[in-house]
Amino acid sequence: MGLTFYYDWKARIDAPTVRRLIKRFRGLEIKLPFEKVSEIHEQNSPDGEPTFLLYDHPFRQGCLYLPRKRADGEEELVGMPALHAMFFSVYVEDAETAKIGLASHPPTERVSQLVSGPLLVNCLAVFVAQIVEIQRRL
């Protein structure tokens, strides 16, 4: 059993600024009484040159789940993978690992255009600091 915090931060900032922010976040976490704080990982760098450790595992980080109404009137959740994500993990003995990171996503109005069907797979719904929309283009 775990406790999940969702934060919905929205800002239009470029990738270099987000890289500076995630470094500051990690710097703050290092000062807290965690057993371990991982290095920063980067997934899908917009310029193809990750600044941090490359994350290329098939289990993608930073997925966003958004509601939409189906043709039959019922509401469902649609998984929207992150375009770009930077994150690190914090560890505490006898507790779940927490992911702290920032991710960008396509504009949310595209959710209604996604085909209906099962949720997209390989997304991580639990992202402690979940969303900062950044510009995909540098």
N, CA, C and O atoms as CSV, one atom per row, in Angstrom:
chain,resi,resn,atom,element,x,y,z
A,1,MET,N,N,0.850,-1.174,0.000
A,1,MET,CA,C,0.000,0.000,0.000
A,1,MET,C,C,0.890,1.229,0.000
A,1,MET,O,O,1.897,1.268,0.706
A,2,GLY,N,N,0.534,2.210,-0.770
A,2,GLY,CA,C,1.351,3.403,-0.870
A,2,GLY,C,C,0.505,4.658,-0.886
A,2,GLY,O,O,-0.723,4.603,-0.956
A,3,LEU,N,N,1.166,5.754,-0.822
A,3,LEU,CA,C,0.533,7.059,-0.872
A,3,LEU,C,C,1.027,7.747,-2.125
A,3,LEU,O,O,2.233,7.838,-2.353
A,4,THR,N,N,0.116,8.227,-2.928
A,4,THR,CA,C,0.479,8.874,-4.187
A,4,THR,C,C,0.064,10.335,-4.141
A,4,THR,O,O,-1.060,10.665,-3.765
A,5,PHE,N,N,0.978,11.192,-4.525
A,5,PHE,CA,C,0.686,12.612,-4.658
A,5,PHE,C,C,0.736,12.944,-6.137
A,5,PHE,O,O,1.684,12.566,-6.826
A,6,TYR,N,N,-0.271,13.645,-6.633
A,6,TYR,CA,C,-0.260,14.102,-8.012
A,6,TYR,C,C,-0.164,15.619,-7.996
A,6,TYR,O,O,-0.907,16.294,-7.283
A,7,TYR,N,N,0.742,16.134,-8.773
A,7,TYR,CA,C,0.874,17.568,-8.931
A,7,TYR,C,C,0.612,17.877,-10.385
A,7,TYR,O,O,1.081,17.155,-11.265
A,8,ASP,N,N,-0.109,18.910,-10.648
A,8,ASP,CA,C,-0.418,19.311,-12.009
A,8,ASP,C,C,0.128,20.720,-12.207
A,8,ASP,O,O,-0.565,21.716,-11.996
A,9,TRP,N,N,1.375,20.771,-12.614
A,9,TRP,CA,C,2.032,22.055,-12.871
A,9,TRP,C,C,2.075,22.253,-14.362
A,9,TRP,O,O,2.447,21.343,-15.103
A,10,LYS,N,N,1.705,23.409,-14.803
A,10,LYS,CA,C,1.739,23.690,-16.236
A,10,LYS,C,C,2.534,24.966,-16.463
A,10,LYS,O,O,2.277,26.007,-15.858
A,11,ALA,N,N,3.502,24.847,-17.352
A,11,ALA,CA,C,4.335,25.995,-17.696
A,11,ALA,C,C,4.901,25.774,-19.083
A,11,ALA,O,O,5.088,24.632,-19.504
A,12,ARG,N,N,5.167,26.817,-19.775
A,12,ARG,CA,C,5.821,26.717,-21.071
A,12,ARG,C,C,7.265,27.181,-20.887
A,12,ARG,O,O,7.570,28.374,-20.889
A,13,ILE,N,N,8.132,26.197,-20.730
A,13,ILE,CA,C,9.550,26.493,-20.556
A,13,ILE,C,C,10.353,25.530,-21.416
A,13,ILE,O,O,9.890,24.438,-21.747
A,14,ASP,N,N,11.536,25.938,-21.766
A,14,ASP,CA,C,12.343,25.116,-22.667
A,14,ASP,C,C,13.080,24.007,-21.918
A,14,ASP,O,O,13.185,24.027,-20.691
A,15,ALA,N,N,13.584,23.046,-22.681
A,15,ALA,CA,C,14.252,21.882,-22.101
A,15,ALA,C,C,15.457,22.256,-21.229
A,15,ALA,O,O,15.617,21.668,-20.160
A,16,PRO,N,N,16.311,23.206,-21.633
A,16,PRO,CA,C,17.432,23.560,-20.746
A,16,PRO,C,C,16.980,24.069,-19.373
A,16,PRO,O,O,17.625,23.783,-18.364
A,17,THR,N,N,15.880,24.818,-19.330
A,17,THR,CA,C,15.358,25.313,-18.055
A,17,THR,C,C,14.836,24.152,-17.212
A,17,THR,O,O,15.047,24.119,-16.000
A,18,VAL,N,N,14.157,23.203,-17.850
A,18,VAL,CA,C,13.654,22.040,-17.117
A,18,VAL,C,C,14.830,21.231,-16.576
A,18,VAL,O,O,14.764,20.714,-15.460
A,19,ARG,N,N,15.895,21.118,-17.348
A,19,ARG,CA,C,17.076,20.385,-16.870
A,19,ARG,C,C,17.656,21.059,-15.627
A,19,ARG,O,O,18.091,20.381,-14.696
A,20,ARG,N,N,17.662,22.376,-15.613
A,20,ARG,CA,C,18.147,23.091,-14.420
A,20,ARG,C,C,17.220,22.846,-13.229
A,20,ARG,O,O,17.688,22.668,-12.104
A,21,LEU,N,N,15.903,22.838,-13.474
A,21,LEU,CA,C,14.936,22.605,-12.395
A,21,LEU,C,C,15.093,21.221,-11.784
A,21,LEU,O,O,15.111,21.086,-10.560
A,22,ILE,N,N,15.207,20.192,-12.614
A,22,ILE,CA,C,15.302,18.837,-12.073
A,22,ILE,C,C,16.595,18.666,-11.281
A,22,ILE,O,O,16.626,17.925,-10.298
A,23,LYS,N,N,17.661,19.345,-11.700
A,23,LYS,CA,C,18.908,19.304,-10.923
A,23,LYS,C,C,18.710,19.964,-9.564
A,23,LYS,O,O,19.230,19.487,-8.556
A,24,ARG,N,N,17.957,21.061,-9.536
A,24,ARG,CA,C,17.677,21.727,-8.258
A,24,ARG,C,C,16.810,20.850,-7.361
A,24,ARG,O,O,17.047,20.762,-6.156
A,25,PHE,N,N,15.793,20.192,-7.957
A,25,PHE,CA,C,14.941,19.284,-7.178
A,25,PHE,C,C,15.784,18.190,-6.541
A,25,PHE,O,O,15.634,17.886,-5.358
A,26,ARG,N,N,16.671,17.602,-7.336
A,26,ARG,CA,C,17.506,16.525,-6.812
A,26,ARG,C,C,18.428,17.061,-5.713
A,26,ARG,O,O,18.655,16.387,-4.708
A,27,GLY,N,N,18.951,18.257,-5.902
A,27,GLY,CA,C,19.797,18.864,-4.877
A,27,GLY,C,C,19.072,19.037,-3.557
A,27,GLY,O,O,19.663,18.858,-2.492
A,28,LEU,N,N,17.789,19.385,-3.623
A,28,LEU,CA,C,16.984,19.514,-2.403
A,28,LEU,C,C,16.759,18.148,-1.756
A,28,LEU,O,O,16.845,18.014,-0.536
A,29,GLU,N,N,16.473,17.141,-2.571
A,29,GLU,CA,C,16.209,15.802,-2.036
A,29,GLU,C,C,17.442,15.208,-1.363
A,29,GLU,O,O,17.319,14.491,-0.371
A,30,ILE,N,N,18.606,15.495,-1.884
A,30,ILE,CA,C,19.851,14.969,-1.294
A,30,ILE,C,C,20.009,15.451,0.149
A,30,ILE,O,O,20.595,14.754,0.977
A,31,LYS,N,N,19.488,16.640,0.448
A,31,LYS,CA,C,19.597,17.197,1.797
A,31,LYS,C,C,18.595,16.584,2.775
A,31,LYS,O,O,18.714,16.778,3.985
A,32,LEU,N,N,17.611,15.844,2.260
A,32,LEU,CA,C,16.600,15.224,3.117
A,32,LEU,C,C,17.076,13.843,3.567
A,32,LEU,O,O,17.996,13.285,2.969
A,33,PRO,N,N,16.463,13.287,4.614
A,33,PRO,CA,C,16.959,12.022,5.178
A,33,PRO,C,C,16.528,10.767,4.404
A,33,PRO,O,O,15.963,9.845,4.993
A,34,PHE,N,N,16.787,10.724,3.104
A,34,PHE,CA,C,16.528,9.517,2.320
A,34,PHE,C,C,17.732,8.597,2.409
A,34,PHE,O,O,18.861,9.053,2.591
A,35,GLU,N,N,17.484,7.285,2.279
A,35,GLU,CA,C,18.585,6.317,2.268
A,35,GLU,C,C,19.465,6.547,1.045
A,35,GLU,O,O,20.692,6.470,1.114
A,36,LYS,N,N,18.808,6.829,-0.073
A,36,LYS,CA,C,19.525,6.979,-1.338
A,36,LYS,C,C,18.710,7.859,-2.271
A,36,LYS,O,O,17.480,7.825,-2.252
A,37,VAL,N,N,19.389,8.636,-3.076
A,37,VAL,CA,C,18.763,9.416,-4.146
A,37,VAL,C,C,19.503,9.031,-5.429
A,37,VAL,O,O,20.723,9.177,-5.515
A,38,SER,N,N,18.765,8.543,-6.417
A,38,SER,CA,C,19.398,8.084,-7.656
A,38,SER,C,C,19.913,9.256,-8.486
A,38,SER,O,O,19.639,10.421,-8.197
A,39,GLU,N,N,20.653,8.917,-9.506
A,39,GLU,CA,C,21.039,9.908,-10.502
A,39,GLU,C,C,19.791,10.287,-11.313
A,39,GLU,O,O,18.774,9.597,-11.244
A,40,ILE,N,N,19.869,11.355,-12.062
A,40,ILE,CA,C,18.755,11.791,-12.907
A,40,ILE,C,C,18.805,11.003,-14.219
A,40,ILE,O,O,19.868,10.804,-14.808
A,41,HIS,N,N,17.629,10.565,-14.653
A,41,HIS,CA,C,17.488,9.851,-15.926
A,41,HIS,C,C,16.671,10.713,-16.882
A,41,HIS,O,O,15.825,11.503,-16.463
A,42,GLU,N,N,16.941,10.547,-18.167
A,42,GLU,CA,C,16.214,11.316,-19.183
A,42,GLU,C,C,15.696,10.363,-20.256
A,42,GLU,O,O,16.419,9.499,-20.752
A,43,GLN,N,N,14.431,10.548,-20.595
A,43,GLN,CA,C,13.750,9.703,-21.585
A,43,GLN,C,C,13.284,10.581,-22.742
A,43,GLN,O,O,12.664,11.622,-22.525
A,44,ASN,N,N,13.579,10.167,-23.956
A,44,ASN,CA,C,13.124,10.851,-25.178
A,44,ASN,C,C,13.585,12.307,-25.254
A,44,ASN,O,O,12.768,13.211,-25.428
A,45,SER,N,N,14.868,12.527,-25.127
A,45,SER,CA,C,15.401,13.884,-25.236
A,45,SER,C,C,14.997,14.484,-26.579
A,45,SER,O,O,15.198,13.850,-27.615
A,46,PRO,N,N,14.429,15.700,-26.585
A,46,PRO,CA,C,13.944,16.279,-27.841
A,46,PRO,C,C,15.045,16.489,-28.877
A,46,PRO,O,O,14.786,16.456,-30.080
A,47,ASP,N,N,16.246,16.699,-28.419
A,47,ASP,CA,C,17.354,16.915,-29.363
A,47,ASP,C,C,18.151,15.641,-29.612
A,47,ASP,O,O,19.149,15.662,-30.332
A,48,GLY,N,N,17.711,14.525,-29.015
A,48,GLY,CA,C,18.405,13.256,-29.200
A,48,GLY,C,C,19.697,13.130,-28.414
A,48,GLY,O,O,20.404,12.128,-28.530
A,49,GLU,N,N,20.007,14.134,-27.621
A,49,GLU,CA,C,21.239,14.156,-26.824
A,49,GLU,C,C,20.890,14.343,-25.355
A,49,GLU,O,O,20.884,15.475,-24.873
A,50,PRO,N,N,20.601,13.267,-24.631
A,50,PRO,CA,C,20.232,13.444,-23.219
A,50,PRO,C,C,21.384,14.026,-22.404
A,50,PRO,O,O,22.542,13.645,-22.571
A,51,THR,N,N,21.044,14.936,-21.540
A,51,THR,CA,C,22.021,15.539,-20.630
A,51,THR,C,C,22.301,14.592,-19.468
A,51,THR,O,O,23.415,14.544,-18.947
A,52,PHE,N,N,21.279,13.842,-19.071
A,52,PHE,CA,C,21.388,12.940,-17.936
A,52,PHE,C,C,21.477,11.501,-18.435
A,52,PHE,O,O,21.550,11.261,-19.641
A,53,LEU,N,N,21.472,10.555,-17.519
A,53,LEU,CA,C,21.552,9.146,-17.902
A,53,LEU,C,C,20.381,8.783,-18.816
A,53,LEU,O,O,19.228,9.085,-18.508
A,54,LEU,N,N,20.681,8.146,-19.921
A,54,LEU,CA,C,19.651,7.755,-20.870
A,54,LEU,C,C,18.742,6.694,-20.247
A,54,LEU,O,O,19.220,5.690,-19.719
A,55,TYR,N,N,17.440,6.925,-20.313
A,55,TYR,CA,C,16.460,5.939,-19.870
A,55,TYR,C,C,15.794,5.394,-21.129
A,55,TYR,O,O,15.029,6.103,-21.784
A,56,ASP,N,N,16.078,4.144,-21.469
A,56,ASP,CA,C,15.477,3.564,-22.674
A,56,ASP,C,C,14.761,2.253,-22.386
A,56,ASP,O,O,14.552,1.441,-23.287
A,57,HIS,N,N,14.386,2.050,-21.130
A,57,HIS,CA,C,13.636,0.856,-20.745
A,57,HIS,C,C,12.256,0.910,-21.406
A,57,HIS,O,O,11.701,1.997,-21.564
A,58,PRO,N,N,11.689,-0.242,-21.797
A,58,PRO,CA,C,10.363,-0.222,-22.430
A,58,PRO,C,C,9.240,0.262,-21.502
A,58,PRO,O,O,8.195,0.696,-21.985
A,59,PHE,N,N,9.439,0.194,-20.184
A,59,PHE,CA,C,8.458,0.723,-19.239
A,59,PHE,C,C,8.655,2.228,-19.164
A,59,PHE,O,O,9.584,2.700,-18.508
A,60,ARG,N,N,7.800,2.979,-19.821
A,60,ARG,CA,C,7.974,4.421,-19.964
A,60,ARG,C,C,7.532,5.172,-18.706
A,60,ARG,O,O,6.611,4.746,-18.010
A,61,GLN,N,N,8.183,6.262,-18.434
A,61,GLN,CA,C,7.896,7.089,-17.262
A,61,GLN,C,C,7.066,8.307,-17.662
A,61,GLN,O,O,7.096,8.738,-18.815
A,62,GLY,N,N,6.338,8.847,-16.716
A,62,GLY,CA,C,5.641,10.116,-16.900
A,62,GLY,C,C,4.337,10.059,-17.666
A,62,GLY,O,O,3.917,11.068,-18.232
A,63,CYS,N,N,3.682,8.909,-17.702
A,63,CYS,CA,C,2.413,8.810,-18.423
A,63,CYS,C,C,1.337,9.608,-17.688
A,63,CYS,O,O,1.320,9.692,-16.460
A,64,LEU,N,N,0.467,10.172,-18.464
A,64,LEU,CA,C,-0.628,10.975,-17.945
A,64,LEU,C,C,-1.927,10.245,-18.271
A,64,LEU,O,O,-2.079,9.743,-19.385
A,65,TYR,N,N,-2.855,10.172,-17.341
A,65,TYR,CA,C,-4.151,9.551,-17.600
A,65,TYR,C,C,-5.220,10.625,-17.570
A,65,TYR,O,O,-5.401,11.306,-16.561
A,66,LEU,N,N,-5.929,10.776,-18.686
A,66,LEU,CA,C,-6.924,11.829,-18.830
A,66,LEU,C,C,-8.296,11.226,-19.129
A,66,LEU,O,O,-8.394,10.216,-19.827
A,67,PRO,N,N,-9.347,11.843,-18.604
A,67,PRO,CA,C,-10.702,11.328,-18.876
A,67,PRO,C,C,-11.210,11.780,-20.235
A,67,PRO,O,O,-10.872,12.863,-20.711
A,68,ARG,N,N,-12.019,10.942,-20.846
A,68,ARG,CA,C,-12.745,11.337,-22.058
A,68,ARG,C,C,-14.049,10.566,-22.096
A,68,ARG,O,O,-14.177,9.505,-21.485
A,69,LYS,N,N,-15.010,11.106,-22.816
A,69,LYS,CA,C,-16.327,10.476,-22.925
A,69,LYS,C,C,-16.343,9.599,-24.176
A,69,LYS,O,O,-15.966,10.039,-25.263
A,70,ARG,N,N,-16.781,8.359,-24.006
A,70,ARG,CA,C,-16.886,7.424,-25.129
A,70,ARG,C,C,-18.173,7.688,-25.914
A,70,ARG,O,O,-19.038,8.446,-25.476
A,71,ALA,N,N,-18.282,7.056,-27.065
A,71,ALA,CA,C,-19.471,7.210,-27.910
A,71,ALA,C,C,-20.737,6.764,-27.181
A,71,ALA,O,O,-21.819,7.292,-27.439
A,72,ASP,N,N,-20.608,5.786,-26.265
A,72,ASP,CA,C,-21.783,5.305,-25.523
A,72,ASP,C,C,-22.120,6.174,-24.316
A,72,ASP,O,O,-23.027,5.846,-23.552
A,73,GLY,N,N,-21.392,7.285,-24.137
A,73,GLY,CA,C,-21.665,8.211,-23.041
A,73,GLY,C,C,-20.896,7.933,-21.768
A,73,GLY,O,O,-20.859,8.783,-20.878
A,74,GLU,N,N,-20.284,6.771,-21.656
A,74,GLU,CA,C,-19.488,6.431,-20.482
A,74,GLU,C,C,-18.146,7.165,-20.533
A,74,GLU,O,O,-17.642,7.499,-21.605
A,75,GLU,N,N,-17.590,7.401,-19.359
A,75,GLU,CA,C,-16.279,8.043,-19.293
A,75,GLU,C,C,-15.205,6.985,-19.096
A,75,GLU,O,O,-15.413,6.006,-18.380
A,76,GLU,N,N,-14.062,7.184,-19.730
A,76,GLU,CA,C,-12.931,6.279,-19.585
A,76,GLU,C,C,-11.656,7.095,-19.441
A,76,GLU,O,O,-11.630,8.288,-19.742
A,77,LEU,N,N,-10.605,6.441,-18.980
A,77,LEU,CA,C,-9.307,7.085,-18.888
A,77,LEU,C,C,-8.458,6.670,-20.081
A,77,LEU,O,O,-8.460,5.509,-20.489
A,78,VAL,N,N,-7.738,7.630,-20.628
A,78,VAL,CA,C,-6.870,7.384,-21.770
A,78,VAL,C,C,-5.444,7.687,-21.346
A,78,VAL,O,O,-5.165,8.761,-20.815
A,79,GLY,N,N,-4.550,6.750,-21.578
A,79,GLY,CA,C,-3.146,6.958,-21.254
A,79,GLY,C,C,-2.462,7.773,-22.328
A,79,GLY,O,O,-2.583,7.479,-23.517
A,80,MET,N,N,-1.742,8.798,-21.907
A,80,MET,CA,C,-0.990,9.637,-22.837
A,80,MET,C,C,0.474,9.621,-22.412
A,80,MET,O,O,0.829,10.231,-21.403
A,81,PRO,N,N,1.328,8.931,-23.168
A,81,PRO,CA,C,2.741,8.857,-22.802
A,81,PRO,C,C,3.409,10.230,-22.850
A,81,PRO,O,O,3.005,11.108,-23.613
A,82,ALA,N,N,4.415,10.393,-22.039
A,82,ALA,CA,C,5.183,11.637,-22.044
A,82,ALA,C,C,5.994,11.748,-23.324
A,82,ALA,O,O,6.496,10.749,-23.838
A,83,LEU,N,N,6.118,12.953,-23.832
A,83,LEU,CA,C,6.996,13.203,-24.975
A,83,LEU,C,C,8.453,13.203,-24.527
A,83,LEU,O,O,9.338,12.728,-25.239
A,84,HIS,N,N,8.681,13.736,-23.350
A,84,HIS,CA,C,10.035,13.896,-22.799
A,84,HIS,C,C,9.894,13.851,-21.285
A,84,HIS,O,O,8.985,14.470,-20.731
A,85,ALA,N,N,10.774,13.134,-20.612
A,85,ALA,CA,C,10.702,13.055,-19.154
A,85,ALA,C,C,12.102,13.037,-18.561
A,85,ALA,O,O,13.029,12.471,-19.141
A,86,MET,N,N,12.244,13.661,-17.403
A,86,MET,CA,C,13.464,13.633,-16.601
A,86,MET,C,C,13.033,13.326,-15.182
A,86,MET,O,O,12.083,13.926,-14.679
A,87,PHE,N,N,13.723,12.392,-14.526
A,87,PHE,CA,C,13.271,11.959,-13.209
A,87,PHE,C,C,14.423,11.323,-12.444
A,87,PHE,O,O,15.458,10.966,-13.007
A,88,PHE,N,N,14.204,11.196,-11.136
A,88,PHE,CA,C,15.121,10.453,-10.271
A,88,PHE,C,C,14.271,9.754,-9.225
A,88,PHE,O,O,13.084,10.045,-9.074
A,89,SER,N,N,14.885,8.838,-8.512
A,89,SER,CA,C,14.175,8.074,-7.490
A,89,SER,C,C,14.751,8.370,-6.119
A,89,SER,O,O,15.944,8.638,-5.973
A,90,VAL,N,N,13.879,8.318,-5.109
A,90,VAL,CA,C,14.333,8.431,-3.727
A,90,VAL,C,C,13.928,7.156,-2.993
A,90,VAL,O,O,12.840,6.620,-3.205
A,91,TYR,N,N,14.810,6.687,-2.136
A,91,TYR,CA,C,14.617,5.417,-1.440
A,91,TYR,C,C,14.652,5.635,0.066
A,91,TYR,O,O,15.478,6.385,0.587
A,92,VAL,N,N,13.735,4.960,0.751
A,92,VAL,CA,C,13.694,4.947,2.201
A,92,VAL,C,C,13.521,3.492,2.613
A,92,VAL,O,O,12.714,2.772,2.026
A,93,GLU,N,N,14.266,3.061,3.610
A,93,GLU,CA,C,14.168,1.677,4.064
A,93,GLU,C,C,12.732,1.338,4.449
A,93,GLU,O,O,12.059,2.130,5.110
A,94,ASP,N,N,12.263,0.162,4.037
A,94,ASP,CA,C,10.918,-0.339,4.331
A,94,ASP,C,C,9.801,0.521,3.755
A,94,ASP,O,O,8.690,0.529,4.285
A,95,ALA,N,N,10.083,1.242,2.679
A,95,ALA,CA,C,9.055,2.059,2.032
A,95,ALA,C,C,9.191,1.920,0.515
A,95,ALA,O,O,10.225,1.489,0.006
A,96,GLU,N,N,8.138,2.289,-0.184
A,96,GLU,CA,C,8.177,2.248,-1.637
A,96,GLU,C,C,9.102,3.327,-2.175
A,96,GLU,O,O,9.268,4.388,-1.574
A,97,THR,N,N,9.693,3.033,-3.311
A,97,THR,CA,C,10.518,4.018,-4.009
A,97,THR,C,C,9.608,5.101,-4.564
A,97,THR,O,O,8.521,4.807,-5.062
A,98,ALA,N,N,10.039,6.332,-4.483
A,98,ALA,CA,C,9.270,7.445,-5.050
A,98,ALA,C,C,10.018,7.999,-6.250
A,98,ALA,O,O,11.232,8.199,-6.198
A,99,LYS,N,N,9.291,8.245,-7.329
A,99,LYS,CA,C,9.846,8.882,-8.522
A,99,LYS,C,C,9.507,10.360,-8.454
A,99,LYS,O,O,8.369,10.735,-8.172
A,100,ILE,N,N,10.485,11.181,-8.711
A,100,ILE,CA,C,10.274,12.624,-8.746
A,100,ILE,C,C,10.774,13.095,-10.096
A,100,ILE,O,O,11.928,12.858,-10.455
A,101,GLY,N,N,9.908,13.762,-10.848
A,101,GLY,CA,C,10.327,14.145,-12.180
A,101,GLY,C,C,9.413,15.140,-12.841
A,101,GLY,O,O,8.388,15.551,-12.295
A,102,LEU,N,N,9.817,15.511,-14.028
A,102,LEU,CA,C,9.082,16.458,-14.850
A,102,LEU,C,C,8.903,15.836,-16.226
A,102,LEU,O,O,9.799,15.157,-16.728
A,103,ALA,N,N,7.747,16.067,-16.833
A,103,ALA,CA,C,7.475,15.470,-18.139
A,103,ALA,C,C,6.647,16.420,-18.992
A,103,ALA,O,O,5.883,17.235,-18.477
A,104,SER,N,N,6.812,16.301,-20.299
A,104,SER,CA,C,5.984,17.080,-21.225
A,104,SER,C,C,5.030,16.133,-21.939
A,104,SER,O,O,5.329,14.953,-22.126
A,105,HIS,N,N,3.882,16.665,-22.335
A,105,HIS,CA,C,2.839,15.877,-22.989
A,105,HIS,C,C,2.261,16.678,-24.144
A,105,HIS,O,O,2.383,17.903,-24.173
A,106,PRO,N,N,1.629,15.992,-25.102
A,106,PRO,CA,C,0.939,16.741,-26.161
A,106,PRO,C,C,-0.181,17.576,-25.547
A,106,PRO,O,O,-0.605,17.310,-24.422
A,107,PRO,N,N,-0.660,18.575,-26.268
A,107,PRO,CA,C,-1.790,19.354,-25.734
A,107,PRO,C,C,-2.951,18.432,-25.380
A,107,PRO,O,O,-3.244,17.489,-26.116
A,108,THR,N,N,-3.610,18.699,-24.263
A,108,THR,CA,C,-4.650,17.788,-23.764
A,108,THR,C,C,-5.881,17.737,-24.663
A,108,THR,O,O,-6.664,16.793,-24.564
A,109,GLU,N,N,-6.074,18.714,-25.529
A,109,GLU,CA,C,-7.245,18.642,-26.417
A,109,GLU,C,C,-7.126,17.489,-27.409
A,109,GLU,O,O,-8.120,17.121,-28.035
A,110,ARG,N,N,-5.951,16.918,-27.566
A,110,ARG,CA,C,-5.771,15.775,-28.467
A,110,ARG,C,C,-6.367,14.488,-27.888
A,110,ARG,O,O,-6.509,13.502,-28.612
A,111,VAL,N,N,-6.713,14.477,-26.617
A,111,VAL,CA,C,-7.246,13.268,-25.991
A,111,VAL,C,C,-8.489,12.795,-26.726
A,111,VAL,O,O,-8.652,11.595,-26.944
A,112,SER,N,N,-9.362,13.704,-27.109
A,112,SER,CA,C,-10.600,13.300,-27.781
A,112,SER,C,C,-10.322,12.700,-29.152
A,112,SER,O,O,-11.176,11.996,-29.691
A,113,GLN,N,N,-9.152,12.959,-29.732
A,113,GLN,CA,C,-8.819,12.435,-31.047
A,113,GLN,C,C,-8.204,11.042,-30.976
A,113,GLN,O,O,-8.094,10.365,-31.999
A,114,LEU,N,N,-7.800,10.602,-29.776
A,114,LEU,CA,C,-7.198,9.287,-29.655
A,114,LEU,C,C,-8.231,8.204,-29.926
A,114,LEU,O,O,-9.400,8.352,-29.568
A,115,VAL,N,N,-7.809,7.131,-30.547
A,115,VAL,CA,C,-8.756,6.054,-30.843
A,115,VAL,C,C,-9.223,5.409,-29.550
A,115,VAL,O,O,-8.477,5.335,-28.573
A,116,SER,N,N,-10.469,4.941,-29.553
A,116,SER,CA,C,-10.972,4.279,-28.357
A,116,SER,C,C,-10.378,2.887,-28.276
A,116,SER,O,O,-9.948,2.327,-29.284
A,117,GLY,N,N,-10.355,2.343,-27.101
A,117,GLY,CA,C,-9.789,1.027,-26.896
A,117,GLY,C,C,-9.132,0.966,-25.537
A,117,GLY,O,O,-9.347,1.842,-24.699
A,118,PRO,N,N,-8.328,-0.065,-25.311
A,118,PRO,CA,C,-7.700,-0.202,-23.998
A,118,PRO,C,C,-6.687,0.908,-23.746
A,118,PRO,O,O,-6.204,1.561,-24.671
A,119,LEU,N,N,-6.388,1.097,-22.491
A,119,LEU,CA,C,-5.399,2.112,-22.127
A,119,LEU,C,C,-4.065,1.785,-22.765
A,119,LEU,O,O,-3.715,0.617,-22.936
A,120,LEU,N,N,-3.333,2.807,-23.111
A,120,LEU,CA,C,-1.993,2.589,-23.626
A,120,LEU,C,C,-1.152,1.933,-22.543
A,120,LEU,O,O,-1.298,2.251,-21.363
A,121,VAL,N,N,-0.289,1.035,-22.932
A,121,VAL,CA,C,0.511,0.299,-21.964
A,121,VAL,C,C,1.876,0.926,-21.788
A,121,VAL,O,O,2.253,1.851,-22.507
A,122,ASN,N,N,2.608,0.409,-20.824
A,122,ASN,CA,C,3.970,0.839,-20.534
A,122,ASN,C,C,4.066,2.295,-20.094
A,122,ASN,O,O,5.025,2.988,-20.434
A,123,CYS,N,N,3.086,2.753,-19.347
A,123,CYS,CA,C,3.113,4.107,-18.814
A,123,CYS,C,C,3.162,4.038,-17.297
A,123,CYS,O,O,2.577,3.137,-16.696
A,124,LEU,N,N,3.834,4.956,-16.691
A,124,LEU,CA,C,3.863,5.030,-15.244
A,124,LEU,C,C,2.893,6.118,-14.813
A,124,LEU,O,O,3.119,7.299,-15.076
A,125,ALA,N,N,1.803,5.717,-14.145
A,125,ALA,CA,C,0.788,6.674,-13.731
A,125,ALA,C,C,1.208,7.416,-12.472
A,125,ALA,O,O,0.757,8.534,-12.224
A,126,VAL,N,N,2.065,6.798,-11.681
A,126,VAL,CA,C,2.459,7.392,-10.423
A,126,VAL,C,C,3.757,8.159,-10.626
A,126,VAL,O,O,4.831,7.567,-10.727
A,127,PHE,N,N,3.651,9.448,-10.685
A,127,PHE,CA,C,4.818,10.311,-10.862
A,127,PHE,C,C,4.656,11.383,-9.792
A,127,PHE,O,O,3.712,12.169,-9.862
A,128,VAL,N,N,5.527,11.439,-8.827
A,128,VAL,CA,C,5.298,12.313,-7.678
A,128,VAL,C,C,5.103,13.754,-8.126
A,128,VAL,O,O,4.092,14.371,-7.791
A,129,ALA,N,N,6.030,14.285,-8.860
A,129,ALA,CA,C,5.861,15.614,-9.444
A,129,ALA,C,C,5.550,15.363,-10.907
A,129,ALA,O,O,6.467,15.189,-11.710
A,130,GLN,N,N,4.270,15.340,-11.270
A,130,GLN,CA,C,3.892,14.703,-12.512
A,130,GLN,C,C,4.096,15.546,-13.762
A,130,GLN,O,O,4.718,15.056,-14.704
A,131,ILE,N,N,3.627,16.745,-13.828
A,131,ILE,CA,C,3.568,17.408,-15.121
A,131,ILE,C,C,4.174,18.804,-15.086
A,131,ILE,O,O,3.820,19.620,-14.234
A,132,VAL,N,N,5.047,19.065,-15.968
A,132,VAL,CA,C,5.394,20.424,-16.365
A,132,VAL,C,C,5.444,20.361,-17.879
A,132,VAL,O,O,6.289,19.666,-18.442
A,133,GLU,N,N,4.551,21.077,-18.543
A,133,GLU,CA,C,4.570,21.016,-19.987
A,133,GLU,C,C,5.713,21.890,-20.489
A,133,GLU,O,O,5.751,23.094,-20.237
A,134,ILE,N,N,6.642,21.262,-21.204
A,134,ILE,CA,C,7.775,22.002,-21.754
A,134,ILE,C,C,7.678,22.002,-23.261
A,134,ILE,O,O,6.994,21.164,-23.849
A,135,GLN,N,N,8.343,22.917,-23.869
A,135,GLN,CA,C,8.353,22.946,-25.329
A,135,GLN,C,C,9.137,21.753,-25.837
A,135,GLN,O,O,10.217,21.450,-25.330
A,136,ARG,N,N,8.604,21.086,-26.820
A,136,ARG,CA,C,9.278,19.915,-27.391
A,136,ARG,C,C,10.458,20.372,-28.263
A,136,ARG,O,O,11.469,19.675,-28.358
A,137,ARG,N,N,10.329,21.504,-28.877
A,137,ARG,CA,C,11.397,22.004,-29.762
A,137,ARG,C,C,12.322,22.923,-28.985
A,137,ARG,O,O,11.858,23.758,-28.208
A,138,LEU,N,N,13.584,22.784,-29.179
A,138,LEU,CA,C,14.553,23.672,-28.516
A,138,LEU,C,C,14.680,24.972,-29.266
A,138,LEU,O,O,15.448,25.845,-28.861
